[in-house]
């Protein structure tokens, strides 16, 4: 190894280096992005300094996925995005497209399969949760079932960008099966409730104010 060569990463701990899985267009333009814009709920376009564009289609997932569901996602990725997809930290799935003509056909296939497209800007993102009874050894509630009921009610706010301007960064909600064991989740839920109350109060004042 010469002085200019980086040391070789030798380890059997942890995942492979993330660069191995980057979309070629993202790898070419890494760190050189100008801006991004929202084309529709759940559809983003990122523009690089080189002029290249990549399109993202975001859909909600139930987090606890069967092998059949994962294979369905993989088939859609092979069909529309060259096999490239990623999961967000809130369990949304994103397909990375080069051809904008593939956006609408992919959205139709996702919706027909039962996966809503949305979760961007002033909409609610996917509700995250801990393992619940499916895995946690000290679960007090079944978080996954609670979140399923929550998202059934909140679903329209995932597919539409219609929440108040106070939530322009997107609403975040979470549920935990064992609050004392899941510290990162509890503040997220408390913060969401606080933002909801704050936004509601501001909106009420705005409604009462003269134009």
Backbone as CSV, one residue per row, in Angstrom:
resi,resn,N_x,N_y,N_z,CA_x,CA_y,CA_z,C_x,C_y,C_z
1,UNK,0.846,-1.194,0.000,0.000,0.000,0.000,0.880,1.242,0.000
2,UNK,0.651,2.140,-0.950,1.421,3.375,-1.015,0.808,4.420,-0.102
3,UNK,1.528,5.547,0.023,1.057,6.610,0.919,-0.234,7.244,0.418
4,UNK,-0.495,7.148,-0.903,-1.684,7.786,-1.459,-2.905,6.864,-1.460
5,UNK,-2.686,5.589,-1.203,-3.804,4.650,-1.218,-4.474,4.593,0.147
6,UNK,-5.810,4.641,0.179,-6.491,4.514,1.467,-6.350,3.099,2.007
7,UNK,-6.371,2.947,3.316,-6.265,1.599,3.873,-7.458,0.753,3.461
8,UNK,-7.223,-0.502,3.225,-8.288,-1.408,2.827,-9.173,-1.719,4.028
9,UNK,-10.465,-1.652,3.812,-11.417,-1.917,4.884,-11.576,-3.430,5.039
10,UNK,-11.020,-3.968,6.098,-11.088,-5.404,6.340,-11.873,-5.632,7.620
11,UNK,-13.070,-6.122,7.477,-13.889,-6.406,8.647,-15.029,-7.330,8.253
12,UNK,-15.455,-8.117,9.177,-16.640,-8.943,8.956,-17.779,-8.463,9.854
13,UNK,-17.617,-7.235,10.400,-18.631,-6.662,11.280,-19.390,-5.570,10.532
14,UNK,-20.707,-5.624,10.595,-21.509,-4.577,9.982,-21.769,-4.825,8.505
15,UNK,-22.520,-3.915,7.877,-22.903,-4.081,6.464,-21.760,-3.708,5.533
16,UNK,-21.870,-4.080,4.251,-20.880,-3.618,3.259,-20.940,-2.104,3.133
17,UNK,-19.908,-1.511,2.557,-19.872,-0.068,2.394,-21.035,0.380,1.513
18,UNK,-21.684,1.482,1.918,-22.895,1.923,1.225,-22.651,2.277,-0.236
19,UNK,-21.432,2.707,-0.586,-21.164,3.109,-1.966,-21.409,1.973,-2.955
20,UNK,-21.302,0.769,-2.462,-21.494,-0.397,-3.325,-22.911,-0.451,-3.880
21,UNK,-23.866,0.163,-3.173,-25.270,0.046,-3.539,-25.856,1.334,-4.107
22,UNK,-25.041,2.353,-4.314,-25.553,3.616,-4.849,-25.948,3.470,-6.314
23,UNK,-27.010,4.150,-6.687,-27.389,4.240,-8.099,-26.234,4.895,-8.861
24,UNK,-25.888,4.406,-10.058,-24.755,4.985,-10.806,-24.863,6.493,-10.998
25,UNK,-26.080,7.007,-11.248,-26.229,8.447,-11.434,-25.945,9.195,-10.136
26,UNK,-26.378,8.645,-9.007,-26.096,9.277,-7.710,-24.596,9.224,-7.425
27,UNK,-23.962,8.122,-7.760,-22.519,7.986,-7.511,-21.723,8.988,-8.353
28,UNK,-22.150,9.193,-9.597,-21.442,10.150,-10.466,-21.555,11.571,-9.945
29,UNK,-22.662,11.893,-9.331,-22.914,13.270,-8.905,-22.856,13.443,-7.391
30,UNK,-22.247,12.521,-6.707,-22.231,12.530,-5.241,-21.624,13.835,-4.712
31,UNK,-22.398,14.533,-3.891,-21.919,15.796,-3.316,-22.016,16.988,-4.248
32,UNK,-22.630,16.804,-5.409,-22.703,17.893,-6.395,-24.133,18.077,-6.894
33,UNK,-25.048,18.244,-5.962,-26.444,18.439,-6.299,-26.814,19.912,-6.151
34,UNK,-27.597,20.416,-7.091,-28.007,21.818,-7.056,-29.266,22.021,-6.222
35,UNK,-30.302,21.242,-6.501,-31.574,21.425,-5.805,-32.452,20.211,-6.073
36,UNK,-33.579,20.167,-5.372,-34.597,19.171,-5.683,-35.961,19.855,-5.647
37,UNK,-36.908,19.267,-6.326,-38.251,19.803,-6.373,-39.262,18.671,-6.280
38,UNK,-40.466,19.020,-5.837,-41.541,18.044,-5.723,-42.436,18.161,-6.948
39,UNK,-42.564,17.081,-7.697,-43.379,17.086,-8.906,-44.837,16.737,-8.607
40,UNK,-45.042,15.932,-7.573,-46.379,15.504,-7.154,-46.206,14.866,-5.785
41,UNK,-47.280,14.651,-5.036,-47.119,13.949,-3.754,-46.400,12.618,-3.943
42,UNK,-45.293,12.471,-3.242,-44.523,11.239,-3.332,-43.564,11.157,-4.504
43,UNK,-43.436,12.235,-5.280,-42.545,12.219,-6.448,-41.583,13.400,-6.365
44,UNK,-40.290,13.106,-6.318,-39.259,14.131,-6.228,-38.341,14.071,-7.445
45,UNK,-37.720,15.204,-7.747,-36.704,15.273,-8.793,-35.481,15.981,-8.232
46,UNK,-34.328,15.324,-8.274,-33.068,15.921,-7.835,-32.234,16.267,-9.066
47,UNK,-31.704,17.482,-9.095,-30.945,17.990,-10.240,-29.498,18.222,-9.810
48,UNK,-28.572,17.648,-10.568,-27.146,17.759,-10.255,-26.505,18.912,-11.026
49,UNK,-25.319,19.303,-10.601,-24.580,20.362,-11.300,-24.297,19.974,-12.746
50,UNK,-24.183,18.675,-13.013,-23.906,18.194,-14.367,-25.119,18.321,-15.276
51,UNK,-26.293,18.599,-14.681,-27.531,18.657,-15.453,-28.314,17.362,-15.420
52,UNK,-27.709,16.310,-14.898,-28.422,15.034,-14.799,-29.526,15.129,-13.750
53,UNK,-30.580,14.377,-13.974,-31.726,14.356,-13.060,-32.038,12.919,-12.661
54,UNK,-32.443,12.771,-11.409,-32.931,11.473,-10.953,-34.270,11.703,-10.263
55,UNK,-35.202,10.802,-10.514,-36.563,10.938,-10.008,-36.825,9.878,-8.943
56,UNK,-37.473,10.297,-7.878,-37.778,9.405,-6.766,-39.286,9.260,-6.637
57,UNK,-39.738,8.017,-6.570,-41.140,7.718,-6.282,-41.190,7.039,-4.920
58,UNK,-41.880,7.670,-3.973,-41.934,7.177,-2.588,-43.292,6.556,-2.298
59,UNK,-43.264,5.376,-1.712,-44.497,4.698,-1.321,-44.377,4.248,0.125
60,UNK,-45.519,4.110,0.781,-45.530,3.630,2.155,-45.494,2.113,2.207
61,UNK,-44.798,1.585,3.191,-44.776,0.136,3.406,-45.274,-0.159,4.813
62,UNK,-45.731,-1.396,5.071,-46.202,-1.735,6.413,-45.086,-2.066,7.398
63,UNK,-43.841,-1.910,7.000,-42.656,-2.164,7.820,-42.378,-3.638,8.027
64,UNK,-43.333,-4.383,8.522,-43.168,-5.824,8.685,-43.560,-6.473,7.363
65,UNK,-42.557,-6.889,6.597,-42.785,-7.304,5.212,-42.620,-8.815,5.055
66,UNK,-43.483,-9.394,4.267,-43.348,-10.807,3.917,-42.334,-10.953,2.785
67,UNK,-41.866,-12.158,2.583,-40.958,-12.427,1.464,-41.640,-12.089,0.144
68,UNK,-42.935,-12.396,0.049,-43.670,-12.104,-1.190,-43.693,-10.611,-1.477
69,UNK,-43.862,-9.772,-0.427,-43.876,-8.324,-0.623,-42.503,-7.820,-1.066
70,UNK,-41.455,-8.308,-0.441,-40.098,-7.887,-0.820,-39.812,-8.271,-2.268
71,UNK,-40.242,-9.457,-2.662,-40.039,-9.877,-4.056,-40.846,-9.005,-5.017
72,UNK,-42.040,-8.580,-4.593,-42.837,-7.688,-5.432,-42.113,-6.360,-5.623
73,UNK,-41.563,-5.802,-4.537,-40.796,-4.561,-4.640,-39.594,-4.746,-5.565
74,UNK,-38.915,-5.876,-5.424,-37.747,-6.134,-6.270,-38.145,-6.226,-7.739
75,UNK,-39.286,-6.856,-8.016,-39.750,-6.948,-9.402,-40.053,-5.570,-9.973
76,UNK,-40.684,-4.712,-9.168,-40.976,-3.359,-9.631,-39.694,-2.565,-9.871
77,UNK,-38.709,-2.761,-8.986,-37.427,-2.075,-9.168,-36.732,-2.552,-10.445
78,UNK,-36.778,-3.846,-10.706,-36.182,-4.371,-11.944,-36.894,-3.802,-13.169
79,UNK,-38.201,-3.627,-13.069,-39.002,-3.171,-14.205,-38.812,-1.690,-14.496
80,UNK,-38.691,-0.876,-13.431,-38.730,0.572,-13.626,-37.435,1.311,-13.269
81,UNK,-36.651,0.799,-12.343,-35.524,1.604,-11.832,-34.180,0.884,-11.888
82,UNK,-34.055,-0.022,-12.819,-32.768,-0.700,-12.981,-32.363,-1.542,-11.792
83,UNK,-33.337,-1.926,-10.968,-33.049,-2.737,-9.789,-32.698,-1.940,-8.555
84,UNK,-32.743,-0.596,-8.637,-32.345,0.244,-7.502,-33.570,0.732,-6.728
85,UNK,-33.516,0.542,-5.416,-34.521,1.078,-4.507,-33.867,1.272,-3.153
86,UNK,-34.566,1.953,-2.264,-34.043,2.125,-0.914,-35.211,2.296,0.054
87,UNK,-34.959,1.972,1.311,-35.934,2.217,2.368,-35.492,3.429,3.173
88,UNK,-36.430,4.291,3.500,-36.124,5.446,4.332,-36.146,5.036,5.801
89,UNK,-35.730,5.942,6.665,-35.721,5.653,8.097,-37.135,5.519,8.659
90,UNK,-38.137,5.932,7.900,-39.529,5.811,8.331,-40.261,4.726,7.561
91,UNK,-39.506,3.786,7.003,-40.051,2.591,6.371,-40.805,2.864,5.079
92,UNK,-40.621,4.065,4.519,-41.103,4.282,3.157,-40.140,3.583,2.204
93,UNK,-40.638,3.195,1.037,-39.757,2.630,0.024,-39.667,3.619,-1.132
94,UNK,-38.450,3.830,-1.644,-38.232,4.792,-2.718,-37.586,4.103,-3.917
95,UNK,-38.173,4.324,-5.078,-37.639,3.813,-6.340,-36.947,4.968,-7.056
96,UNK,-35.754,4.728,-7.563,-34.922,5.774,-8.166,-34.937,5.606,-9.683
97,UNK,-35.557,6.565,-10.359,-35.791,6.458,-11.796,-34.951,7.457,-12.575
98,UNK,-34.537,7.046,-13.764,-33.828,7.943,-14.679,-34.783,8.512,-15.722
99,UNK,-35.753,7.705,-16.143,-36.695,8.120,-17.179,-38.001,8.590,-16.539
100,UNK,-38.347,9.874,-16.693,-39.596,10.375,-16.080,-40.849,9.708,-16.648
101,UNK,-40.726,9.092,-17.816,-41.883,8.407,-18.403,-42.298,7.185,-17.591
102,UNK,-41.413,6.717,-16.707,-41.722,5.547,-15.886,-42.467,5.910,-14.597
103,UNK,-42.588,7.199,-14.309,-43.171,7.608,-13.022,-44.623,7.161,-12.900
104,UNK,-45.456,7.533,-13.839,-46.882,7.225,-13.731,-47.167,5.726,-13.792
105,UNK,-46.529,4.962,-14.705,-46.750,3.510,-14.679,-46.344,2.866,-13.352
106,UNK,-45.240,3.311,-12.762,-44.821,2.775,-11.467,-45.827,3.132,-10.389
107,UNK,-46.302,4.377,-10.380,-47.307,4.774,-9.389,-48.560,3.901,-9.510
108,UNK,-49.000,3.643,-10.732,-50.188,2.809,-10.930,-49.958,1.397,-10.387
109,UNK,-48.801,0.825,-10.676,-48.514,-0.532,-10.199,-48.451,-0.576,-8.676
110,UNK,-47.861,0.443,-8.059,-47.776,0.484,-6.600,-49.167,0.596,-5.974
111,UNK,-49.983,1.484,-6.495,-51.320,1.696,-5.935,-52.184,0.460,-6.124
112,UNK,-52.079,-0.178,-7.291,-52.846,-1.409,-7.534,-52.426,-2.522,-6.581
113,UNK,-51.145,-2.506,-6.187,-50.642,-3.520,-5.260,-50.954,-3.173,-3.804
114,UNK,-51.535,-1.990,-3.566,-51.919,-1.609,-2.210,-50.915,-0.765,-1.459
115,UNK,-49.959,-0.175,-2.170,-48.941,0.647,-1.523,-49.131,2.103,-1.942
116,UNK,-49.593,2.974,-1.031,-49.893,4.368,-1.398,-48.629,5.158,-1.696
117,UNK,-48.740,6.064,-2.641,-47.621,6.937,-3.024,-47.825,8.293,-2.356
118,UNK,-46.816,8.795,-1.659,-46.939,10.085,-0.986,-45.859,10.241,0.074
119,UNK,-46.228,10.951,1.160,-45.312,11.107,2.284,-44.274,12.191,2.115
120,UNK,-44.528,13.180,1.255,-43.558,14.260,1.038,-44.159,15.601,1.460
121,UNK,-43.274,16.557,1.742,-43.655,17.934,2.078,-44.686,17.984,3.203
122,UNK,-45.759,18.741,3.044,-46.720,18.913,4.132,-47.778,17.817,4.130
123,UNK,-47.291,16.586,4.163,-48.132,15.404,4.367,-47.558,14.644,5.548
124,UNK,-48.275,13.638,6.014,-47.730,12.827,7.091,-46.872,11.731,6.481
125,UNK,-45.725,11.492,7.076,-44.888,10.403,6.614,-45.361,9.113,7.266
126,UNK,-44.767,8.014,6.873,-45.169,6.722,7.419,-45.005,6.720,8.940
127,UNK,-45.948,6.133,9.638,-45.872,6.048,11.098,-44.931,4.896,11.471
128,UNK,-43.897,5.200,12.217,-42.938,4.159,12.598,-43.317,3.559,13.944
129,UNK,-42.784,2.386,14.220,-43.110,1.725,15.481,-42.036,0.710,15.838
130,UNK,-42.070,0.293,17.078,-41.166,-0.757,17.534,-41.758,-2.125,17.185
131,UNK,-41.082,-3.185,17.613,-41.427,-4.505,17.111,-42.790,-5.016,17.566
132,UNK,-43.202,-4.628,18.764,-44.458,-5.164,19.269,-44.350,-6.652,19.565
133,UNK,-45.465,-7.320,19.551,-45.491,-8.724,19.961,-44.778,-9.650,18.981
134,UNK,-44.526,-9.171,17.781,-43.903,-10.052,16.805,-42.465,-10.393,17.179
135,UNK,-41.833,-9.538,18.008,-40.431,-9.801,18.324,-40.035,-9.385,19.740
136,UNK,-40.545,-8.245,20.231,-40.082,-7.700,21.501,-40.444,-8.634,22.659
137,UNK,-39.491,-8.854,23.564,-39.707,-9.769,24.686,-40.409,-9.093,25.855
138,UNK,-40.506,-7.771,25.844,-41.127,-7.063,26.967,-42.191,-6.091,26.480
139,UNK,-42.876,-6.436,25.402,-43.868,-5.536,24.813,-45.084,-5.412,25.716
140,UNK,-45.505,-4.166,25.960,-46.730,-3.914,26.717,-47.935,-3.823,25.791
141,UNK,-47.699,-3.434,24.545,-48.764,-3.347,23.539,-48.229,-3.897,22.229
142,UNK,-49.122,-4.155,21.310,-48.722,-4.559,19.963,-48.649,-3.310,19.095
143,UNK,-47.477,-2.698,19.046,-47.322,-1.422,18.346,-47.705,-1.526,16.874
144,UNK,-47.403,-2.642,16.235,-47.685,-2.766,14.807,-49.182,-2.712,14.532
145,UNK,-49.982,-3.333,15.378,-51.435,-3.289,15.190,-52.000,-1.900,15.406
146,UNK,-51.471,-1.207,16.420,-51.920,0.165,16.691,-51.599,1.077,15.509
147,UNK,-50.391,0.920,14.975,-49.976,1.772,13.863,-50.797,1.462,12.614
148,UNK,-51.161,0.194,12.402,-52.030,-0.146,11.268,-53.348,0.621,11.372
149,UNK,-53.940,0.650,12.586,-55.189,1.385,12.775,-54.988,2.889,12.582
150,UNK,-53.860,3.411,13.088,-53.560,4.838,12.918,-53.451,5.212,11.448
151,UNK,-52.691,4.400,10.717,-52.440,4.750,9.320,-53.685,4.575,8.461
152,UNK,-54.587,3.668,8.861,-55.866,3.573,8.146,-56.622,4.898,8.218
153,UNK,-56.531,5.563,9.371,-57.211,6.851,9.541,-56.433,8.001,8.891
154,UNK,-55.107,7.941,8.969,-54.278,9.048,8.480,-53.916,8.913,7.006
155,UNK,-54.268,7.800,6.398,-53.890,7.510,5.023,-54.140,8.655,4.037
156,UNK,-55.303,9.339,4.091,-55.515,10.435,3.129,-54.477,11.547,3.244
157,UNK,-53.929,11.750,4.443,-52.930,12.803,4.632,-51.534,12.348,4.205
158,UNK,-51.384,11.069,3.861,-50.126,10.568,3.300,-50.085,10.810,1.786
159,UNK,-51.208,10.626,1.141,-51.252,10.728,-0.318,-51.526,12.140,-0.819
160,UNK,-51.909,13.044,0.108,-52.146,14.443,-0.268,-51.248,15.350,0.563
161,UNK,-50.805,16.434,-0.031,-49.991,17.419,0.676,-50.911,18.539,1.141
162,UNK,-51.757,18.217,2.119,-52.819,19.149,2.482,-52.802,19.545,3.954
163,UNK,-51.747,19.221,4.683,-51.683,19.621,6.084,-51.290,21.090,6.181
164,UNK,-51.448,21.669,7.369,-51.251,23.102,7.524,-49.825,23.517,7.196
165,UNK,-49.676,24.796,6.894,-48.349,25.316,6.555,-47.386,25.174,7.724
166,UNK,-47.910,25.074,8.938,-47.043,24.922,10.100,-46.300,23.593,10.058
167,UNK,-46.797,22.663,9.237,-46.176,21.339,9.146,-45.485,21.150,7.814
168,UNK,-44.931,22.237,7.269,-44.346,22.175,5.934,-43.207,21.179,5.843
169,UNK,-42.572,20.885,6.967,-41.488,19.909,6.951,-41.975,18.480,6.973
170,UNK,-43.277,18.270,7.040,-43.821,16.922,7.089,-44.124,16.498,8.515
171,UNK,-45.266,15.846,8.710,-45.626,15.348,10.032,-44.918,14.035,10.304
172,UNK,-44.523,13.831,11.548,-43.875,12.591,11.970,-44.618,12.044,13.167
173,UNK,-44.894,10.755,13.159,-45.559,10.111,14.284,-44.931,8.751,14.519
174,UNK,-45.001,8.285,15.748,-44.395,7.003,16.095,-45.161,6.372,17.243
175,UNK,-45.033,5.067,17.362,-45.657,4.335,18.462,-44.658,3.323,18.997
176,UNK,-44.725,3.090,20.286,-43.795,2.153,20.899,-44.554,1.087,21.666
177,UNK,-43.981,-0.104,21.701,-44.624,-1.198,22.433,-44.193,-1.213,23.894
178,UNK,-43.024,-0.666,24.193,-42.506,-0.662,25.561,-41.769,0.651,25.772
179,UNK,-42.472,1.660,26.284,-41.939,3.022,26.330,-40.618,3.108,27.079
180,UNK,-40.468,2.371,28.155,-39.248,2.481,28.956,-38.056,1.875,28.237
181,UNK,-38.329,1.005,27.275,-37.232,0.333,26.570,-36.938,0.969,25.222
182,UNK,-37.743,1.936,24.814,-37.611,2.491,23.474,-37.551,4.001,23.553
183,UNK,-36.531,4.509,24.170,-36.415,5.949,24.410,-36.487,6.790,23.140
184,UNK,-35.854,6.386,22.014,-35.895,7.256,20.833,-37.288,7.437,20.264
185,UNK,-38.185,6.476,20.490,-39.522,6.571,19.918,-40.392,7.539,20.710
186,UNK,-40.326,7.463,22.031,-41.230,8.250,22.877,-41.105,9.750,22.643
187,UNK,-39.891,10.339,22.602,-39.800,11.781,22.319,-40.369,12.140,20.955
188,UNK,-40.253,11.205,19.978,-40.799,11.480,18.650,-42.305,11.651,18.722
189,UNK,-42.955,10.762,19.470,-44.409,10.855,19.606,-44.801,12.111,20.381
190,UNK,-44.072,12.393,21.467,-44.375,13.583,22.262,-44.184,14.847,21.430
191,UNK,-43.118,14.859,20.629,-42.861,16.019,19.788,-43.971,16.203,18.766
192,UNK,-44.451,15.083,18.190,-45.532,15.165,17.211,-46.788,15.733,17.844
193,UNK,-47.126,15.253,19.056,-48.322,15.748,19.736,-48.190,17.237,20.042
194,UNK,-46.983,17.652,20.450,-46.759,19.059,20.760,-46.912,19.917,19.509
195,UNK,-46.361,19.461,18.386,-46.456,20.213,17.140,-47.898,20.281,16.673
196,UNK,-48.649,19.184,16.882,-50.048,19.180,16.477,-50.842,20.226,17.247
197,UNK,-50.640,20.273,18.583,-51.343,21.267,19.385,-50.941,22.681,18.986
198,UNK,-49.628,22.885,18.783,-49.136,24.212,18.426,-49.702,24.659,17.091
199,UNK,-49.694,23.746,16.107,-50.197,24.085,14.786,-51.690,24.365,14.825
200,UNK,-52.426,23.569,15.596,-53.872,23.771,15.700,-54.182,25.133,16.302
201,UNK,-53.451,25.515,17.351,-53.675,26.814,17.980,-53.370,27.957,17.022
202,UNK,-52.277,27.827,16.268,-51.919,28.891,15.322,-52.986,29.019,14.233
203,UNK,-53.424,27.854,13.738,-54.429,27.881,12.683,-55.723,28.517,13.182
204,UNK,-56.092,28.239,14.444,-57.305,28.823,15.000,-57.163,30.350,15.053
205,UNK,-55.979,30.824,15.446,-55.761,32.281,15.491,-55.845,32.861,14.077
206,UNK,-55.253,32.100,13.091,-55.259,32.590,11.708,-56.678,32.709,11.182
207,UNK,-57.527,31.731,11.548,-58.912,31.763,11.067,-59.660,32.945,11.633
208,UNK,-59.386,33.276,12.913,-60.099,34.390,13.552,-59.597,35.751,13.080
209,UNK,-58.362,35.781,12.564,-57.786,37.067,12.163,-58.450,37.561,10.879
210,UNK,-58.604,38.875,10.746,-59.191,39.418,9.508,-58.242,39.218,8.349
211,UNK,-58.755,39.157,7.114,-57.878,38.968,5.936,-56.970,40.174,5.735
